[in-house]
Amino acid sequence: MIEFTIEGLNDRQRFLADIIWSYEDMADVQKFIKTLPTRALRQEAHSVVELMKMAAVEQCYEGIAEPVDAQALLAKISKRKG
């Protein structure tokens, strides 16, 4: 079972996440999002869905590999190009 917490969501985003999580499949989530009254709210809901996907993937891969230091990796790649 996938369980995760997304830090930094405001009250509305947590409410949307709870509703989205209650659906069985993505088609139902998309139907729900289409019913939201404003474009801004629909975009916010889509963002919450993407955050949920990323959190689920992160949980699945947690412990498989060591965290990557993005700055060090970018510096290493930059040195190779130069």
N, CA, C and O atoms as a printed pandas DataFrame, in Angstrom:
     atom_number atom_name residue_name chain_id  residue_number  x_coord  y_coord  z_coord
0              1         N          MET        A               1    0.836   -1.185    0.000
1              2        CA          MET        A               1    0.000    0.000    0.000
2              3         C          MET        A               1    0.879    1.245    0.000
3              4         O          MET        A               1    1.893    1.304    0.695
4              5         N          ILE        A               2    0.485    2.215   -0.771
5              6        CA          ILE        A               2    1.244    3.460   -0.848
6              7         C          ILE        A               2    0.675    4.438    0.177
7              8         O          ILE        A               2   -0.522    4.727    0.193
8              9         N          GLU        A               3    1.554    4.931    1.018
9             10        CA          GLU        A               3    1.195    5.982    1.969
10            11         C          GLU        A               3    2.302    7.015    1.947
11            12         O          GLU        A               3    3.483    6.675    2.003
12            13         N          PHE        A               4    1.921    8.261    1.866
13            14        CA          PHE        A               4    2.923    9.318    1.849
14            15         C          PHE        A               4    2.302   10.610    2.348
15            16         O          PHE        A               4    1.081   10.748    2.424
16            17         N          THR        A               5    3.156   11.538    2.680
17            18        CA          THR        A               5    2.731   12.868    3.100
18            19         C          THR        A               5    3.404   13.875    2.185
19            20         O          THR        A               5    4.595   13.774    1.892
20            21         N          ILE        A               6    2.632   14.833    1.746
21            22        CA          ILE        A               6    3.183   15.916    0.927
22            23         C          ILE        A               6    3.236   17.149    1.815
23            24         O          ILE        A               6    2.203   17.673    2.232
24            25         N          GLU        A               7    4.430   17.597    2.095
25            26        CA          GLU        A               7    4.622   18.760    2.962
26            27         C          GLU        A               7    4.359   20.056    2.195
27            28         O          GLU        A               7    4.597   20.136    0.989
28            29         N          GLY        A               8    3.876   21.048    2.895
29            30        CA          GLY        A               8    3.747   22.387    2.335
30            31         C          GLY        A               8    2.443   22.696    1.630
31            32         O          GLY        A               8    2.297   23.773    1.053
32            33         N          LEU        A               9    1.490   21.771    1.663
33            34        CA          LEU        A               9    0.200   22.066    1.031
34            35         C          LEU        A               9   -0.617   22.985    1.931
35            36         O          LEU        A               9   -0.570   22.874    3.156
36            37         N          ASN        A              10   -1.365   23.893    1.310
37            38        CA          ASN        A              10   -2.268   24.726    2.099
38            39         C          ASN        A              10   -3.565   23.940    2.354
39            40         O          ASN        A              10   -3.715   22.815    1.876
40            41         N          ASP        A              11   -4.480   24.525    3.095
41            42        CA          ASP        A              11   -5.716   23.819    3.460
42            43         C          ASP        A              11   -6.519   23.379    2.231
43            44         O          ASP        A              11   -7.017   22.254    2.191
44            45         N          ARG        A              12   -6.647   24.249    1.235
45            46        CA          ARG        A              12   -7.402   23.909    0.033
46            47         C          ARG        A              12   -6.743   22.762   -0.723
47            48         O          ARG        A              12   -7.426   21.858   -1.201
48            49         N          GLN        A              13   -5.424   22.797   -0.830
49            50        CA          GLN        A              13   -4.700   21.741   -1.532
50            51         C          GLN        A              13   -4.807   20.405   -0.792
51            52         O          GLN        A              13   -4.919   19.357   -1.428
52            53         N          ARG        A              14   -4.775   20.432    0.535
53            54        CA          ARG        A              14   -4.964   19.201    1.308
54            55         C          ARG        A              14   -6.371   18.650    1.090
55            56         O          ARG        A              14   -6.557   17.439    0.967
56            57         N          PHE        A              15   -7.359   19.543    1.043
57            58        CA          PHE        A              15   -8.739   19.138    0.801
58            59         C          PHE        A              15   -8.861   18.488   -0.577
59            60         O          PHE        A              15   -9.481   17.435   -0.719
60            61         N          LEU        A              16   -8.265   19.123   -1.593
61            62        CA          LEU        A              16   -8.266   18.551   -2.942
62            63         C          LEU        A              16   -7.567   17.195   -2.958
63            64         O          LEU        A              16   -8.056   16.251   -3.579
64            65         N          ALA        A              17   -6.425   17.096   -2.277
65            66        CA          ALA        A              17   -5.679   15.839   -2.241
66            67         C          ALA        A              17   -6.516   14.726   -1.613
67            68         O          ALA        A              17   -6.500   13.592   -2.090
68            69         N          ASP        A              18   -7.244   15.048   -0.550
69            70        CA          ASP        A              18   -8.095   14.044    0.091
70            71         C          ASP        A              18   -9.185   13.552   -0.861
71            72         O          ASP        A              18   -9.469   12.356   -0.927
72            73         N          ILE        A              19   -9.785   14.479   -1.589
73            74        CA          ILE        A              19  -10.828   14.095   -2.554
74            75         C          ILE        A              19  -10.223   13.257   -3.673
75            76         O          ILE        A              19  -10.761   12.208   -4.027
76            77         N          ILE        A              20   -9.121   13.712   -4.223
77            78        CA          ILE        A              20   -8.459   13.008   -5.327
78            79         C          ILE        A              20   -8.072   11.595   -4.898
79            80         O          ILE        A              20   -8.260   10.641   -5.652
80            81         N          TRP        A              21   -7.530   11.462   -3.684
81            82        CA          TRP        A              21   -7.079   10.161   -3.189
82            83         C          TRP        A              21   -8.248    9.187   -3.033
83            84         O          TRP        A              21   -8.059    7.973   -3.103
84            85         N          SER        A              22   -9.444    9.713   -2.822
85            86        CA          SER        A              22  -10.600    8.845   -2.590
86            87         C          SER        A              22  -11.087    8.148   -3.860
87            88         O          SER        A              22  -11.836    7.176   -3.776
88            89         N          TYR        A              23  -10.677    8.625   -5.025
89            90        CA          TYR        A              23  -11.128    8.017   -6.282
90            91         C          TYR        A              23  -10.360    6.738   -6.582
91            92         O          TYR        A              23   -9.207    6.576   -6.183
92            93         N          GLU        A              24  -11.022    5.839   -7.288
93            94        CA          GLU        A              24  -10.445    4.536   -7.628
94            95         C          GLU        A              24   -9.467    4.602   -8.803
95            96         O          GLU        A              24   -8.467    3.884   -8.819
96            97         N          ASP        A              25   -9.754    5.460   -9.783
97            98        CA          ASP        A              25   -8.864    5.514  -10.942
98            99         C          ASP        A              25   -8.738    6.940  -11.475
99           100         O          ASP        A              25   -9.478    7.846  -11.091
100          101         N          MET        A              26   -7.783    7.094  -12.362
101          102        CA          MET        A              26   -7.453    8.418  -12.879
102          103         C          MET        A              26   -8.586    9.018  -13.707
103          104         O          MET        A              26   -8.743   10.238  -13.737
104          105         N          ALA        A              27   -9.363    8.197  -14.369
105          106        CA          ALA        A              27  -10.486    8.717  -15.158
106          107         C          ALA        A              27  -11.472    9.450  -14.251
107          108         O          ALA        A              27  -11.996   10.501  -14.621
108          109         N          ASP        A              28  -11.721    8.907  -13.083
109          110        CA          ASP        A              28  -12.613    9.571  -12.130
110          111         C          ASP        A              28  -12.004   10.857  -11.592
111          112         O          ASP        A              28  -12.709   11.841  -11.370
112          113         N          VAL        A              29  -10.701   10.845  -11.386
113          114        CA          VAL        A              29  -10.010   12.059  -10.933
114          115         C          VAL        A              29  -10.161   13.154  -11.985
115          116         O          VAL        A              29  -10.461   14.301  -11.655
116          117         N          GLN        A              30   -9.951   12.794  -13.255
117          118        CA          GLN        A              30  -10.078   13.773  -14.336
118          119         C          GLN        A              30  -11.497   14.329  -14.421
119          120         O          GLN        A              30  -11.689   15.525  -14.641
120          121         N          LYS        A              31  -12.484   13.462  -14.248
121          122        CA          LYS        A              31  -13.881   13.928  -14.246
122          123         C          LYS        A              31  -14.119   14.916  -13.114
123          124         O          LYS        A              31  -14.766   15.947  -13.302
124          125         N          PHE        A              32  -13.590   14.593  -11.932
125          126        CA          PHE        A              32  -13.727   15.501  -10.795
126          127         C          PHE        A              32  -13.091   16.851  -11.089
127          128         O          PHE        A              32  -13.699   17.894  -10.848
128          129         N          ILE        A              33  -11.883   16.832  -11.602
129          130        CA          ILE        A              33  -11.165   18.078  -11.872
130          131         C          ILE        A              33  -11.939   18.941  -12.875
131          132         O          ILE        A              33  -11.979   20.164  -12.738
132          133         N          LYS        A              34  -12.541   18.320  -13.862
133          134        CA          LYS        A              34  -13.319   19.072  -14.859
134          135         C          LYS        A              34  -14.531   19.773  -14.245
135          136         O          LYS        A              34  -15.026   20.756  -14.798
136          137         N          THR        A              35  -15.010   19.274  -13.105
137          138        CA          THR        A              35  -16.177   19.891  -12.460
138          139         C          THR        A              35  -15.815   21.109  -11.620
139          140         O          THR        A              35  -16.703   21.847  -11.193
140          141         N          LEU        A              36  -14.536   21.328  -11.377
141          142        CA          LEU        A              36  -14.140   22.469  -10.542
142          143         C          LEU        A              36  -14.489   23.774  -11.258
143          144         O          LEU        A              36  -14.341   23.874  -12.476
144          145         N          PRO        A              37  -14.950   24.769  -10.507
145          146        CA          PRO        A              37  -15.562   25.951  -11.119
146          147         C          PRO        A              37  -14.630   26.927  -11.837
147          148         O          PRO        A              37  -15.078   27.661  -12.717
148          149         N          THR        A              38  -13.346   26.950  -11.481
149          150        CA          THR        A              38  -12.455   27.919  -12.134
150          151         C          THR        A              38  -11.246   27.217  -12.734
151          152         O          THR        A              38  -10.855   26.131  -12.308
152          153         N          ARG        A              39  -10.676   27.861  -13.722
153          154        CA          ARG        A              39   -9.469   27.323  -14.354
154          155         C          ARG        A              39   -8.330   27.237  -13.342
155          156         O          ARG        A              39   -7.573   26.266  -13.334
156          157         N          ALA        A              40   -8.210   28.251  -12.490
157          158        CA          ALA        A              40   -7.148   28.272  -11.481
158          159         C          ALA        A              40   -7.272   27.081  -10.530
159          160         O          ALA        A              40   -6.273   26.457  -10.175
160          161         N          LEU        A              41   -8.485   26.776  -10.127
161          162        CA          LEU        A              41   -8.709   25.643   -9.226
162          163         C          LEU        A              41   -8.414   24.312   -9.931
163          164         O          LEU        A              41   -7.873   23.389   -9.323
164          165         N          ARG        A              42   -8.774   24.223  -11.210
165          166        CA          ARG        A              42   -8.469   23.009  -11.972
166          167         C          ARG        A              42   -6.959   22.832  -12.115
167          168         O          ARG        A              42   -6.448   21.720  -11.985
168          169         N          GLN        A              43   -6.251   23.920  -12.379
169          170        CA          GLN        A              43   -4.795   23.848  -12.488
170          171         C          GLN        A              43   -4.165   23.454  -11.152
171          172         O          GLN        A              43   -3.213   22.675  -11.113
172          173         N          GLU        A              44   -4.698   23.993  -10.073
173          174        CA          GLU        A              44   -4.195   23.655   -8.752
174          175         C          GLU        A              44   -4.407   22.165   -8.469
175          176         O          GLU        A              44   -3.527   21.503   -7.920
176          177         N          ALA        A              45   -5.566   21.649   -8.843
177          178        CA          ALA        A              45   -5.852   20.229   -8.650
178          179         C          ALA        A              45   -4.904   19.363   -9.475
179          180         O          ALA        A              45   -4.424   18.336   -8.996
180          181         N          HIS        A              46   -4.635   19.776  -10.709
181          182        CA          HIS        A              46   -3.674   19.038  -11.544
182          183         C          HIS        A              46   -2.293   19.044  -10.888
183          184         O          HIS        A              46   -1.588   18.035  -10.913
184          185         N          SER        A              47   -1.911   20.164  -10.310
185          186        CA          SER        A              47   -0.619   20.246   -9.621
186          187         C          SER        A              47   -0.571   19.301   -8.429
187          188         O          SER        A              47    0.445   18.650   -8.184
188          189         N          VAL        A              48   -1.662   19.229   -7.698
189          190        CA          VAL        A              48   -1.732   18.313   -6.558
190          191         C          VAL        A              48   -1.583   16.871   -7.042
191          192         O          VAL        A              48   -0.884   16.074   -6.416
192          193         N          VAL        A              49   -2.237   16.537   -8.150
193          194        CA          VAL        A              49   -2.114   15.186   -8.711
194          195         C          VAL        A              49   -0.657   14.894   -9.050
195          196         O          VAL        A              49   -0.153   13.816   -8.735
196          197         N          GLU        A              50    0.018   15.835   -9.682
197          198        CA          GLU        A              50    1.422   15.622  -10.052
198          199         C          GLU        A              50    2.296   15.452   -8.813
199          200         O          GLU        A              50    3.194   14.611   -8.800
200          201         N          LEU        A              51    2.040   16.242   -7.776
201          202        CA          LEU        A              51    2.790   16.084   -6.530
202          203         C          LEU        A              51    2.549   14.715   -5.908
203          204         O          LEU        A              51    3.469   14.096   -5.373
204          205         N          MET        A              52    1.319   14.252   -5.982
205          206        CA          MET        A              52    0.991   12.928   -5.451
206          207         C          MET        A              52    1.727   11.838   -6.233
207          208         O          MET        A              52    2.235   10.883   -5.646
208          209         N          LYS        A              53    1.781   11.983   -7.543
209          210        CA          LYS        A              53    2.501   11.008   -8.368
210          211         C          LYS        A              53    3.980   10.981   -7.997
211          212         O          LYS        A              53    4.570    9.914   -7.832
212          213         N          MET        A              54    4.572   12.170   -7.867
213          214        CA          MET        A              54    5.992   12.245   -7.524
214          215         C          MET        A              54    6.260   11.645   -6.147
215          216         O          MET        A              54    7.263   10.956   -5.958
216          217         N          ALA        A              55    5.379   11.899   -5.188
217          218        CA          ALA        A              55    5.548   11.351   -3.844
218          219         C          ALA        A              55    5.438    9.830   -3.865
219          220         O          ALA        A              55    6.171    9.146   -3.151
220          221         N          ALA        A              56    4.524    9.296   -4.680
221          222        CA          ALA        A              56    4.368    7.842   -4.780
222          223         C          ALA        A              56    5.613    7.208   -5.400
223          224         O          ALA        A              56    6.092    6.180   -4.921
224          225         N          VAL        A              57    6.131    7.813   -6.454
225          226        CA          VAL        A              57    7.343    7.303   -7.099
226          227         C          VAL        A              57    8.512    7.371   -6.130
227          228         O          VAL        A              57    9.298    6.430   -6.021
228          229         N          GLU        A              58    8.619    8.487   -5.431
229          230        CA          GLU        A              58    9.701    8.646   -4.462
230          231         C          GLU        A              58    9.640    7.553   -3.405
231          232         O          GLU        A              58   10.675    7.008   -3.021
232          233         N          GLN        A              59    8.459    7.230   -2.938
233          234        CA          GLN        A              59    8.314    6.185   -1.937
234          235         C          GLN        A              59    8.737    4.830   -2.502
235          236         O          GLN        A              59    9.387    4.042   -1.814
236          237         N          CYS        A              60    8.373    4.566   -3.736
237          238        CA          CYS        A              60    8.721    3.289   -4.358
238          239         C          CYS        A              60   10.229    3.119   -4.496
239          240         O          CYS        A              60   10.738    2.005   -4.369
240          241         N          TYR        A              61   10.939    4.195   -4.751
241          242        CA          TYR        A              61   12.383    4.117   -4.971
242          243         C          TYR        A              61   13.199    4.465   -3.736
243          244         O          TYR        A              61   14.429    4.421   -3.779
244          245         N          GLU        A              62   12.543    4.808   -2.645
245          246        CA          GLU        A              62   13.252    5.158   -1.425
246          247         C          GLU        A              62   14.088    3.976   -0.965
247          248         O          GLU        A              62   13.593    2.854   -0.852
248          249         N          GLY        A              63   15.334    4.234   -0.707
249          250        CA          GLY        A              63   16.209    3.186   -0.221
250          251         C          GLY        A              63   16.892    2.388   -1.314
251          252         O          GLY        A              63   17.810    1.620   -1.025
252          253         N          ILE        A              64   16.468    2.548   -2.573
253          254        CA          ILE        A              64   17.088    1.803   -3.664
254          255         C          ILE        A              64   18.427    2.419   -4.045
255          256         O          ILE        A              64   19.381    1.698   -4.338
256          257         N          ALA        A              65   18.503    3.732   -4.042
257          258        CA          ALA        A              65   19.735    4.424   -4.402
258          259         C          ALA        A              65   19.961    5.570   -3.426
259          260         O          ALA        A              65   19.026    6.077   -2.805
260          261         N          GLU        A              66   21.199    5.958   -3.310
261          262        CA          GLU        A              66   21.509    7.084   -2.442
262          263         C          GLU        A              66   21.025    8.376   -3.086
263          264         O          GLU        A              66   21.018    8.494   -4.311
264          265         N          PRO        A              67   20.621    9.348   -2.268
265          266        CA          PRO        A              67   20.187   10.633   -2.827
266          267         C          PRO        A              67   21.310   11.284   -3.641
267          268         O          PRO        A              67   22.491   11.166   -3.313
268          269         N          VAL        A              68   20.913   11.952   -4.679
269          270        CA          VAL        A              68   21.879   12.605   -5.559
270          271         C          VAL        A              68   22.004   14.064   -5.155
271          272         O          VAL        A              68   21.005   14.750   -4.939
272          273         N          ASP        A              69   23.236   14.525   -5.054
273          274        CA          ASP        A              69   23.490   15.939   -4.801
274          275         C          ASP        A              69   23.443   16.632   -6.159
275          276         O          ASP        A              69   24.392   16.551   -6.938
276          277         N          ALA        A              70   22.338   17.309   -6.436
277          278        CA          ALA        A              70   22.120   17.905   -7.757
278          279         C          ALA        A              70   23.197   18.915   -8.113
279          280         O          ALA        A              70   23.655   18.946   -9.256
280          281         N          GLN        A              71   23.611   19.742   -7.163
281          282        CA          GLN        A              71   24.631   20.752   -7.449
282          283         C          GLN        A              71   25.961   20.103   -7.827
283          284         O          GLN        A              71   26.619   20.534   -8.773
284          285         N          ALA        A              72   26.353   19.072   -7.089
285          286        CA          ALA        A              72   27.609   18.378   -7.389
286          287         C          ALA        A              72   27.537   17.697   -8.752
287          288         O          ALA        A              72   28.508   17.711   -9.509
288          289         N          LEU        A              73   26.383   17.098   -9.064
289          290        CA          LEU        A              73   26.210   16.434  -10.350
290          291         C          LEU        A              73   26.291   17.441  -11.501
291          292         O          LEU        A              73   26.937   17.174  -12.515
292          293         N          LEU        A              74   25.643   18.586  -11.347
293          294        CA          LEU        A              74   25.698   19.628  -12.385
294          295         C          LEU        A              74   27.116   20.153  -12.560
295          296         O          LEU        A              74   27.555   20.394  -13.684
296          297         N          ALA        A              75   27.830   20.329  -11.462
297          298        CA          ALA        A              75   29.218   20.794  -11.550
298          299         C          ALA        A              75   30.081   19.773  -12.285
299          300         O          ALA        A              75   30.926   20.148  -13.098
300          301         N          LYS        A              76   29.880   18.504  -12.012
301          302        CA          LYS        A              76   30.640   17.430  -12.669
302          303         C          LYS        A              76   30.346   17.419  -14.173
303          304         O          LYS        A              76   31.261   17.293  -14.986
304          305         N          ILE        A              77   29.088   17.551  -14.533
305          306        CA          ILE        A              77   28.713   17.570  -15.950
306          307         C          ILE        A              77   29.287   18.789  -16.643
307          308         O          ILE        A              77   29.763   18.686  -17.774
308          309         N          SER        A              78   29.254   19.961  -15.981
309          310        CA          SER        A              78   29.805   21.190  -16.560
310          311         C          SER        A              78   31.287   21.065  -16.841
311          312         O          SER        A              78   31.769   21.558  -17.861
312          313         N          LYS        A              79   32.022   20.408  -15.944
313          314        CA          LYS        A              79   33.472   20.231  -16.125
314          315         C          LYS        A              79   33.753   19.363  -17.344
315          316         O          LYS        A              79   34.727   19.609  -18.055
316          317         N          ARG        A              80   32.928   18.360  -17.603
317          318        CA          ARG        A              80   33.127   17.491  -18.749
318          319         C          ARG        A              80   32.922   18.230  -20.068
319          320         O          ARG        A              80   33.603   17.942  -21.053
320          321         N          LYS        A              81   31.992   19.179  -20.093
321          322        CA          LYS        A              81   31.705   19.915  -21.329
322          323         C          LYS        A              81   32.818   20.901  -21.644
323          324         O          LYS        A              81   33.052   21.222  -22.809
324          325         N          GLY        A              82   33.508   21.384  -20.612
325          326        CA          GLY        A              82   34.519   22.417  -20.769
326          327         C          GLY        A              82   35.785   21.907  -21.233
327          328         O          GLY        A              82   36.732   22.673  -21.410
